[in-house]
Amino acid sequence: MITSRLLLLVLISFAGSHACRASLTTAVTPVAPAAPQIPAQRSSVADFGGVPDGETLNTAAFSRALAALAEKGGGTLVVPPGIWLTGPIELRSHINLHLEAGALIQFSRDPALYPMRIVDARGEKSIHTTSPLSGEKLEDVAITGAGVIDGGGDVWRVIKKAKVTEGFWKDQIASGGVTSAKGTEWWPSQAAMDGAAATSALNATGALDPAAYEPYRQFLRPRLLHLLDCRRVLIEGVTFRNSPNWTLHPWICEDLTLRDVKIFNAPWAQNSDAMDIDSCRRVHVTGCIIDTGDDGLCIKSGKDASGRRLGMPTEDVLIENCTVYEAHGGFTIGSEMSGGVRNVLVRNCTFIGTDIGLRFKTARGRGGVVENIHITGIHMTGIKNAAIDFNFFYAARGKSAETPPAPDEGTPTFRNILIEDVISRGSDTPLVMRGLPEMPLRDITLHDVSLSSAHGADLLNCDGIVFERVQIHAAHGEALTTREVTRSTLPLLP
């Protein structure tokens, strides 16, 4: 074990480190996305029988309005001020769904309105609950405006007692539903609570019959917005809240822009990732504000064997000028990243009170290569756990005490990552880097990084790690602990 404090220079197999550093400074310049082209004509959902009284179900009105506009070649569908109660809305190509200030699209809290369906992601088929807002194989599509979209997620989600106040928990129990045998979880129904075991058994058989999964619909919670295989997408200005599951899930999309979007989910909202950019290319995320119960700005590319078969990395991504409040991770890659992630630039973002700041998570069996990642200009305060966390043991898969297996297609790889101009104040831990014995974290540089925390940094199974002007102030214990670290230079500033 090696420990480090002020000005301590750790040189581990120094030979070759200069060549390693040169590769890390290669600029990451993502390709900018193309903008959607929307025809100039406009219509209002009110022109098709829509009533914004919060009581009338407007599912049919939205469907008629979108179909009529599509027949004319597209345009802007205006949602005027009011409460627009509705079931699922399926978007169309060449149409901008525009919410005026004061407009609230309130998705119904009746799960029966969201049937089970088969989703075919270029041959990878799976069962999903119909999303409140969705689109598949679309071109030139937008959601814009100053209104609010509410997913009605509170009737879908499990609630964990440890995440809420005692008063909230008592009110939830009184509202109905069922509690787990240990009394630590509330579920909206018995079928929802039984869903994990039941759907796992169905998945093991390869079943793709929506009717077989139907009893467990509330367990298979939908994404609020699900876009599959779409081109030239713009989401701008709108507020999304109260999602049943992940909030925004663009999957296998190209030319995606998320601008000035606001996402608010309760801190106890299970699996309420704000945005999961999944197997997408040419993406720009800018000016977004996030407060949620799971990861904030998240990059994915499919899970395990299915993601590897699809083989579509998320690439050419620029994320900038965003603020994340409560979230499990401010910026996250993984843990579903089996198709790979590359050419990502994250800059000028602020994280306040997230569980982890910069979060990189994976595990044995995932596979995938994450490379050419540049993160710069990140400011963090009040991070509950680690400011920067690389963890190859996500969900306790692949404990370090195990005899390491030989690398195979399920072995994940993280390499060629530059993190610079980062300040974090008040985290529990400044930096955690835990690779696998059979696949260390490789070629990662921290440059002009200043971290203050309760405890010190911990590096395990790493190779080619470089510190340049890195400052770690730990209130307790050593500033830096390393184990199984090779070919690295780790000086610390006072």
C-alpha positions as CSV (number, residue, x, y, z in Angstrom):
1,M,0.0,0.0,0.0
2,I,1.3,3.5,-0.9
3,T,0.0,6.6,0.8
4,S,0.4,10.2,-0.2
5,R,0.2,13.7,1.2
6,L,1.3,17.2,0.2
7,L,3.8,17.3,-2.7
8,L,4.3,13.5,-2.6
9,L,5.3,12.2,-6.0
10,V,4.4,8.7,-6.7
11,L,6.3,7.2,-9.6
12,I,5.1,3.7,-10.6
13,S,6.8,2.2,-13.7
14,F,7.5,5.7,-15.0
15,A,8.8,4.6,-18.4
16,G,6.4,5.3,-21.2
17,S,4.3,7.8,-19.3
18,H,5.1,10.7,-21.6
19,A,3.8,8.8,-24.6
20,C,0.7,7.9,-22.6
21,R,0.1,11.6,-21.7
22,A,0.5,12.7,-25.4
23,S,-2.4,10.5,-26.4
24,L,-4.7,12.0,-23.7
25,T,-4.4,15.6,-24.9
26,T,-5.8,14.9,-28.3
27,A,-8.8,17.2,-28.8
28,V,-12.3,15.8,-28.6
29,T,-14.4,17.8,-31.1
30,P,-17.8,16.3,-31.5
31,V,-19.6,16.7,-34.8
32,A,-22.6,19.1,-34.4
33,P,-26.1,17.8,-35.0
34,A,-28.3,18.9,-37.9
35,A,-31.4,20.8,-36.9
36,P,-34.9,19.6,-37.8
37,Q,-36.7,21.2,-40.6
38,I,-40.3,22.0,-39.7
39,P,-42.8,23.4,-42.2
40,A,-44.2,26.9,-41.3
41,Q,-47.9,26.0,-41.0
42,R,-49.5,25.9,-37.5
43,S,-52.6,24.5,-35.9
44,S,-53.9,24.1,-32.4
45,V,-55.0,21.0,-30.5
46,A,-58.1,23.0,-29.5
47,D,-59.1,23.0,-33.2
48,F,-59.6,19.3,-33.0
49,G,-61.8,19.1,-30.0
50,G,-59.2,19.4,-27.3
51,V,-60.5,20.8,-24.0
52,P,-57.9,22.1,-21.4
53,D,-60.0,21.7,-18.3
54,G,-58.0,19.0,-16.6
55,E,-60.9,16.6,-16.7
56,T,-61.6,15.9,-20.4
57,L,-59.4,13.2,-21.8
58,N,-57.7,14.6,-24.9
59,T,-56.0,11.5,-26.3
60,A,-58.2,11.4,-29.4
61,A,-57.8,15.2,-29.9
62,F,-54.0,15.0,-29.9
63,S,-54.1,12.0,-32.3
64,R,-56.5,13.8,-34.7
65,A,-54.4,17.0,-34.6
66,L,-51.1,15.3,-35.3
67,A,-52.6,13.1,-38.1
68,A,-54.1,16.1,-39.8
69,L,-50.9,18.1,-39.7
70,A,-48.9,15.1,-40.9
71,E,-51.2,14.8,-43.9
72,K,-50.3,18.4,-44.9
73,G,-46.6,17.7,-44.7
74,G,-46.1,18.7,-41.1
75,G,-45.8,22.0,-39.1
76,T,-46.3,23.1,-35.5
77,L,-49.0,21.8,-33.3
78,V,-49.7,24.5,-30.6
79,V,-50.8,23.5,-27.1
80,P,-52.4,26.6,-25.6
81,P,-52.5,27.5,-21.9
82,G,-54.6,25.1,-19.8
83,I,-54.5,21.6,-18.3
84,W,-54.5,19.1,-21.1
85,L,-55.3,15.7,-19.6
86,T,-54.4,12.9,-22.0
87,G,-53.3,9.3,-22.5
88,P,-50.3,8.4,-24.7
89,I,-49.2,10.8,-27.5
90,E,-47.4,9.4,-30.5
91,L,-45.3,12.0,-32.3
92,R,-45.1,12.4,-36.1
93,S,-42.4,13.3,-38.5
94,H,-42.0,17.0,-39.5
95,I,-44.0,18.2,-36.6
96,N,-43.1,20.5,-33.7
97,L,-45.2,19.9,-30.5
98,H,-45.2,23.4,-29.1
99,L,-46.3,24.2,-25.5
100,E,-47.2,27.8,-24.9
101,A,-46.5,29.4,-21.6
102,G,-49.2,28.2,-19.1
103,A,-49.7,24.9,-21.0
104,L,-49.6,21.7,-18.9
105,I,-49.8,18.3,-20.6
106,Q,-50.9,16.1,-17.8
107,F,-50.6,12.4,-18.7
108,S,-53.3,10.3,-17.1
109,R,-52.5,8.3,-14.0
110,D,-54.6,5.4,-15.2
111,P,-52.1,2.6,-16.1
112,A,-54.7,0.8,-18.3
113,L,-54.2,3.5,-20.9
114,Y,-50.6,2.4,-21.5
115,P,-50.6,-1.1,-23.1
116,M,-47.7,-3.5,-23.3
117,R,-46.0,-3.6,-26.7
118,I,-43.0,-5.1,-28.5
119,V,-40.2,-2.7,-29.2
120,D,-37.9,-3.7,-32.1
121,A,-34.5,-1.9,-31.9
122,R,-33.0,-3.0,-35.1
123,G,-33.6,-6.6,-34.4
124,E,-33.2,-6.5,-30.6
125,K,-36.8,-7.1,-29.4
126,S,-38.1,-6.4,-25.9
127,I,-41.3,-5.8,-24.1
128,H,-42.1,-2.2,-23.0
129,T,-45.1,-0.4,-21.5
130,T,-46.3,2.3,-23.9
131,S,-44.6,5.6,-23.0
132,P,-46.7,8.7,-22.4
133,L,-44.8,10.5,-25.2
134,S,-43.1,8.5,-27.9
135,G,-41.9,8.4,-31.5
136,E,-40.3,5.7,-33.7
137,K,-38.4,6.1,-36.9
138,L,-39.2,9.7,-37.2
139,E,-37.5,12.5,-39.0
140,D,-37.5,16.2,-38.2
141,V,-39.4,16.2,-34.9
142,A,-39.4,18.8,-32.1
143,I,-40.9,19.5,-28.7
144,T,-40.6,23.2,-27.8
145,G,-42.1,26.0,-25.8
146,A,-42.4,27.2,-22.2
147,G,-45.0,24.7,-21.0
148,V,-44.8,21.7,-18.7
149,I,-45.2,17.9,-19.4
150,D,-46.1,15.8,-16.3
151,G,-45.7,12.0,-16.6
152,G,-48.1,11.1,-13.8
153,G,-45.3,8.9,-12.5
154,D,-46.3,8.8,-8.8
155,V,-48.9,6.0,-9.5
156,W,-46.2,3.8,-11.1
157,R,-43.2,3.9,-8.9
158,V,-42.0,1.9,-5.9
159,I,-41.1,4.1,-2.9
160,K,-38.4,3.1,-0.5
161,K,-39.0,4.1,3.1
162,A,-35.4,5.1,3.7
163,K,-35.8,7.9,1.1
164,V,-38.8,9.7,2.5
165,T,-39.9,11.3,5.7
166,E,-41.9,9.5,8.3
167,G,-45.0,11.6,7.6
168,F,-44.7,11.0,3.9
169,W,-44.4,7.3,4.4
170,K,-47.5,7.2,6.6
171,D,-49.6,9.1,4.1
172,Q,-48.4,6.8,1.3
173,I,-49.4,3.7,3.3
174,A,-52.8,5.3,4.0
175,S,-53.4,5.9,0.3
176,G,-53.5,2.2,-0.6
177,G,-51.1,-0.1,-2.4
178,V,-49.1,-2.8,-0.6
179,T,-45.9,-2.9,1.4
180,S,-43.1,-5.4,1.3
181,A,-42.7,-8.1,3.9
182,K,-39.9,-6.2,5.6
183,G,-42.0,-3.0,5.5
184,T,-39.2,-1.1,3.7
185,E,-41.0,-0.6,0.3
186,W,-44.4,0.6,-0.8
187,W,-45.7,-0.6,-4.2
188,P,-48.8,0.7,-6.0
189,S,-50.2,-2.9,-6.3
190,Q,-49.4,-6.5,-5.5
191,A,-48.7,-7.2,-9.2
192,A,-46.2,-4.4,-9.3
193,M,-44.4,-5.8,-6.3
194,D,-44.4,-9.3,-7.8
195,G,-43.2,-8.0,-11.2
196,A,-39.5,-8.4,-10.7
197,A,-39.6,-12.2,-10.2
198,A,-42.4,-12.7,-12.7
199,T,-40.8,-10.8,-15.6
200,S,-37.4,-12.2,-14.9
201,A,-38.9,-15.7,-15.4
202,L,-40.6,-14.6,-18.6
203,N,-37.4,-13.0,-19.9
204,A,-35.5,-16.2,-19.2
205,T,-37.8,-18.1,-21.6
206,G,-37.4,-15.4,-24.3
207,A,-41.1,-14.7,-24.2
208,L,-42.3,-11.8,-26.4
209,D,-46.0,-12.0,-25.8
210,P,-47.3,-8.7,-24.5
211,A,-50.3,-10.4,-22.9
212,A,-47.9,-12.5,-20.7
213,Y,-46.4,-9.4,-19.3
214,E,-49.7,-7.5,-19.0
215,P,-50.4,-8.3,-15.3
216,Y,-47.0,-6.7,-14.4
217,R,-47.5,-3.4,-16.3
218,Q,-47.0,-1.3,-13.2
219,F,-43.7,-2.9,-12.6
220,L,-42.6,-2.3,-16.2
221,R,-42.8,1.4,-15.8
222,P,-42.6,3.5,-19.0
223,R,-40.1,6.1,-19.9
224,L,-41.8,9.5,-20.0
225,L,-40.4,10.3,-23.5
226,H,-39.2,7.5,-25.6
227,L,-37.7,8.2,-29.0
228,L,-36.5,5.2,-31.0
229,D,-34.5,5.4,-34.3
230,C,-35.2,9.1,-35.0
231,R,-33.3,11.7,-37.0
232,R,-33.0,15.4,-36.4
233,V,-34.7,15.9,-33.1
234,L,-35.0,19.1,-31.1
235,I,-36.3,19.4,-27.5
236,E,-36.1,23.0,-26.3
237,G,-37.4,25.1,-23.4
238,V,-40.0,22.6,-22.0
239,T,-40.2,21.4,-18.4
240,F,-40.6,17.6,-17.8
241,R,-41.6,16.3,-14.4
242,N,-42.9,13.3,-12.4
243,S,-41.7,10.6,-14.7
244,P,-42.7,7.0,-14.1
245,N,-39.1,5.8,-15.0
246,W,-36.3,7.4,-17.1
247,T,-37.5,10.8,-18.1
248,L,-36.0,11.4,-21.6
249,H,-34.8,8.3,-23.4
250,P,-33.6,8.9,-27.0
251,W,-32.4,5.6,-28.3
252,I,-30.5,5.0,-31.6
253,C,-31.2,8.6,-32.6
254,E,-29.0,10.9,-34.7
255,D,-28.7,14.6,-34.7
256,L,-30.3,15.3,-31.3
257,T,-30.4,18.7,-29.6
258,L,-31.6,19.3,-26.0
259,R,-31.6,23.0,-25.3
260,D,-32.7,24.8,-22.1
261,V,-34.7,21.8,-20.9
262,K,-35.7,21.5,-17.3
263,I,-36.3,18.2,-15.6
264,F,-37.7,17.8,-12.1
265,N,-38.4,14.5,-10.3
266,A,-38.7,13.9,-6.6
267,P,-35.5,12.7,-4.9
268,W,-37.3,9.5,-4.0
269,A,-38.4,8.9,-7.6
270,Q,-37.0,5.4,-8.3
271,N,-35.0,5.1,-11.6
272,S,-36.0,8.7,-12.6
273,D,-32.8,9.4,-14.7
274,A,-33.2,12.8,-16.2
275,M,-31.8,12.0,-19.7
276,D,-30.4,8.8,-20.9
277,I,-28.7,9.3,-24.3
278,D,-28.6,5.8,-25.5
279,S,-26.7,4.6,-28.7
280,C,-27.1,8.1,-30.2
281,R,-24.7,10.1,-32.4
282,R,-24.2,13.8,-33.0
283,V,-25.8,15.1,-29.8
284,H,-25.8,18.6,-28.2
285,V,-27.1,19.2,-24.7
286,T,-26.9,22.8,-23.5
287,G,-28.4,25.0,-20.8
288,C,-30.4,22.3,-19.1
289,I,-31.4,22.3,-15.4
290,I,-31.9,19.0,-13.6
291,D,-33.2,17.9,-10.2
292,T,-34.0,14.2,-10.0
293,G,-34.0,10.9,-8.1
294,D,-31.4,9.1,-10.2
295,D,-28.7,10.0,-12.6
296,G,-28.7,13.4,-14.2
297,L,-26.8,13.8,-17.5
298,C,-26.4,10.1,-18.5
299,I,-24.7,8.4,-21.5
300,K,-25.6,4.8,-22.3
301,S,-25.3,2.4,-25.2
302,G,-27.3,-0.8,-24.5
303,K,-27.0,-3.5,-21.9
304,D,-24.8,-6.7,-21.9
305,A,-25.2,-9.1,-24.8
306,S,-28.1,-7.2,-26.4
307,G,-26.1,-3.9,-26.4
308,R,-23.1,-5.7,-27.8
309,R,-25.1,-7.3,-30.6
310,L,-26.7,-4.0,-31.5
311,G,-23.1,-2.6,-31.5
312,M,-24.1,1.1,-31.7
313,P,-21.9,3.4,-29.6
314,T,-23.0,6.8,-28.3
315,E,-20.6,9.2,-30.0
316,D,-20.0,12.8,-30.9
317,V,-21.6,14.3,-27.9
318,L,-21.2,17.9,-26.5
319,I,-22.8,18.6,-23.1
320,E,-22.3,22.2,-21.8
321,N,-23.6,24.9,-19.5
322,C,-25.9,22.6,-17.5
323,T,-26.8,22.6,-13.8
324,V,-27.6,19.4,-11.8
325,Y,-29.0,19.6,-8.3
326,E,-30.1,16.4,-6.6
327,A,-29.2,13.3,-8.7
328,H,-27.3,10.1,-8.2
329,G,-24.7,11.3,-10.6
330,G,-24.2,14.8,-12.2
331,F,-22.7,13.4,-15.4
332,T,-22.7,9.6,-15.8
333,I,-21.4,7.1,-18.3
334,G,-23.0,3.6,-17.8
335,S,-23.7,1.3,-16.4
336,E,-25.5,0.2,-19.6
337,M,-22.7,1.0,-22.1
338,S,-22.1,-2.3,-23.8
339,G,-22.1,-0.8,-27.3
340,G,-19.4,1.7,-26.4
341,V,-19.0,5.4,-25.8
342,R,-16.6,7.7,-27.6
343,N,-15.8,11.3,-28.5
344,V,-17.7,13.1,-25.7
345,L,-16.9,16.6,-24.5
346,V,-18.5,17.9,-21.3
347,R,-17.8,21.5,-20.3
348,N,-18.9,24.3,-18.0
349,C,-21.3,22.4,-15.8
350,T,-22.3,22.8,-12.2
351,F,-23.3,20.0,-9.8
352,I,-24.8,21.0,-6.4
353,G,-25.7,18.3,-3.9
354,T,-25.5,15.2,-6.2
355,D,-24.6,11.8,-4.7
356,I,-21.6,11.6,-7.1
357,G,-20.3,14.3,-9.4
358,L,-18.6,12.7,-12.3
359,R,-19.7,9.0,-12.4
360,F,-18.4,6.2,-14.5
361,K,-19.9,2.8,-13.8
362,T,-19.8,-0.6,-15.2
363,A,-19.3,-4.3,-14.3
364,R,-18.1,-7.6,-15.6
365,G,-20.5,-8.8,-18.3
366,R,-21.2,-5.4,-19.7
367,G,-18.4,-5.2,-22.2
368,G,-18.0,-2.1,-24.3
369,V,-15.2,0.4,-24.8
370,V,-15.5,4.0,-23.3
371,E,-12.8,6.2,-24.8
372,N,-11.9,9.7,-25.9
373,I,-13.7,11.5,-23.2
374,H,-12.8,15.1,-22.3
375,I,-14.4,16.8,-19.2
376,T,-13.5,20.4,-18.4
377,G,-14.8,23.3,-16.4
378,I,-16.8,21.4,-13.8
379,H,-17.7,23.0,-10.5
380,M,-19.2,20.9,-7.6
381,T,-20.3,21.5,-4.1
382,G,-21.9,19.4,-1.4
383,I,-21.3,16.1,-3.2
384,K,-22.6,13.4,-0.8
385,N,-20.1,10.7,-1.9
386,A,-17.3,10.9,-4.4
387,A,-16.7,13.9,-6.5
388,I,-15.2,11.7,-9.3
389,D,-15.9,8.0,-9.3
390,F,-14.8,5.3,-11.7
391,N,-16.3,2.0,-10.5
392,F,-16.0,-1.3,-12.3
393,F,-17.9,-3.1,-9.5
394,Y,-21.3,-1.5,-10.0
395,A,-24.1,-3.4,-8.3
396,A,-21.5,-5.5,-6.6
397,R,-20.7,-7.5,-9.7
398,G,-17.1,-8.6,-9.9
399,K,-15.8,-8.2,-6.3
400,S,-12.1,-7.5,-6.1
401,A,-11.5,-10.6,-3.9
402,E,-12.6,-13.0,-6.7
403,T,-10.1,-14.8,-8.9
404,P,-10.1,-12.6,-12.0
405,P,-11.3,-14.2,-15.1
406,A,-9.6,-13.9,-18.5
407,P,-10.8,-10.8,-20.5
408,D,-13.5,-11.6,-23.0
409,E,-16.3,-9.7,-24.9
410,G,-18.0,-9.0,-21.6
411,T,-15.0,-7.2,-20.1
412,P,-15.5,-3.4,-20.1
413,T,-12.8,-1.0,-21.0
414,F,-12.4,2.7,-20.0
415,R,-9.4,4.5,-21.5
416,N,-8.1,7.8,-22.9
417,I,-10.0,10.2,-20.6
418,L,-8.9,13.7,-19.7
419,I,-10.5,15.6,-16.7
420,E,-9.3,19.1,-16.3
421,D,-10.3,22.4,-14.6
422,V,-12.4,20.8,-12.0
423,I,-13.2,22.2,-8.5
424,S,-15.1,20.2,-5.8
425,R,-15.8,21.4,-2.3
426,G,-17.3,19.4,0.5
427,S,-17.6,15.9,-0.8
428,D,-17.1,12.8,1.3
429,T,-14.5,11.4,-1.0
430,P,-12.5,13.3,-3.7
431,L,-11.7,10.5,-6.1
432,V,-12.4,6.8,-6.5
433,M,-10.8,4.8,-9.3
434,R,-11.5,1.0,-9.3
435,G,-10.7,-1.0,-12.3
436,L,-10.8,-4.7,-12.7
437,P,-7.7,-6.9,-12.1
438,E,-8.0,-8.2,-15.6
439,M,-8.8,-4.8,-17.1
440,P,-7.4,-1.8,-15.2
441,L,-8.6,1.7,-15.8
442,R,-6.2,3.0,-18.4
443,D,-4.7,6.3,-19.6
444,I,-6.6,8.8,-17.5
445,T,-5.3,12.3,-16.8
446,L,-6.4,14.7,-14.2
447,H,-5.2,18.2,-15.0
448,D,-5.7,21.4,-12.8
449,V,-8.1,19.6,-10.4
450,S,-8.8,20.8,-6.9
451,L,-10.8,18.6,-4.5
452,S,-11.5,19.0,-0.8
453,S,-13.3,16.3,1.1
454,A,-13.7,14.4,4.4
455,H,-11.6,11.5,3.3
456,G,-8.8,10.8,0.8
457,A,-8.7,9.4,-2.7
458,D,-8.5,5.6,-3.4
459,L,-7.0,4.1,-6.6
460,L,-7.2,0.3,-7.3
461,N,-6.3,-1.6,-10.5
462,C,-5.2,1.4,-12.6
463,D,-2.6,1.9,-15.3
464,G,-1.3,5.0,-16.9
465,I,-2.9,7.5,-14.5
466,V,-1.4,11.0,-14.7
467,F,-1.9,13.9,-12.2
468,E,-0.9,17.3,-13.3
469,R,-1.5,20.2,-10.8
470,V,-3.9,18.1,-8.7
471,Q,-4.8,19.2,-5.2
472,I,-6.5,16.9,-2.7
473,H,-7.3,18.2,0.8
474,A,-8.7,15.4,3.0
475,A,-9.9,16.3,6.5
476,H,-9.3,12.8,7.8
477,G,-6.6,10.3,6.9
478,E,-4.2,10.1,3.9
479,A,-4.9,12.2,0.8
480,L,-4.2,9.3,-1.5
481,T,-4.1,5.5,-1.3
482,T,-3.1,3.3,-4.2
483,R,-3.3,-0.4,-4.8
484,E,-2.2,-2.3,-7.9
485,V,-1.4,0.9,-9.7
486,T,1.2,0.8,-12.5
487,R,2.9,3.1,-15.0
488,S,1.4,6.2,-13.3
489,T,2.6,9.6,-12.1
490,L,0.6,11.0,-9.1
491,P,2.0,14.2,-7.6
492,L,-0.2,16.3,-5.3
493,L,0.0,20.0,-4.8
494,P,-0.2,21.5,-1.3
